[in-house]
Amino acid sequence: MRNMFAILSGALFGIGLYLADMTNTVKVQGYLDFFGNWDPTLAFVMGGAILPMAVAWVLTRNRKPVIGGEFPAPAPAKFDRKLIIGAILFGMGWGLVGLCPGPAVASLSFGGVAGLVFLVAMLAGMLIAPKVSPLLDSKG
């Protein structure tokens, strides 16, 4: 039952990304081009995702998930070198390519070779990150 809800949720998320044009790399790069031909429409897409999620967090506080298990505890707020470097790398990748992980996976069915290359590079980064992480913890 849980797997069925996971598949349905993932499919709904992918369809939403596609319909909102978040898989259109030109549109995303236009949103990030503040000093050029800025396209603010994706701000409404993000707001349309953030606001319902904020309401869901409030409504699910001190409750159990309907399909079992536990809601994860909030991660402690930690503003450190790893967060800053990770945010910079994520932002650079997002700005250069116009995709982040969710839309990258959603665009696999029509992204062609470029979408596949991005996905492979993203997965390589995910494999390398745990190896580099201890270096960022060290004082230096």
C-alpha positions, 0 to 999 in steps of 0.5 A, a space after each residue: 500500500 505504501 509503495 502504491 502511494 509513493 508511486 502515485 505521489 511521485 507521478 503527481 509530483 512529476 506531472 505537476 513539475 511538467 505542467 508548471 514548466 519547471 522541466 523547461 530549462 529555458 524557463 527556469 534560467 529565465 527565472 534566475 536571470 534577475 538582471 536580464 530578461 527576468 521571468 517571475 512566473 516560477 515564483 508563483 509555482 514555488 509559492 504554490 508549493 511552499 504554502 500548502 506544505 507549510 499548512 500540511 506541516 502545521 496540520 500534521 504536528 503531533 499526528 501519525 501518517 495515515 499509511 503508517 510509520 512516523 513523520 521524520 523529526 525536523 533537522 536541526 538548523 545548522 548554518 555551516 560551511 557544508 551548507 554554504 558550499 552545497 547551496 552554492 554548488 546547487 545554485 550554480 548547477 541550477 543556473 547553468 543547466 536550468 534543472 534541479 533533481 526533481 525536474 531532472 528526473 521528471 524530464 528523463 522521458 523527453 530530455 534526450 541525451 542532455 537530460 541523461 548526462 545531467 542525471 549521471 552528473 548529478 548521481 556522480 555528485 551524490 556519490 562524491 559528496 560523502 567522500 568530500 564531506 569530512 574535508 569540509 568538517 575539518 578546520 582549515 
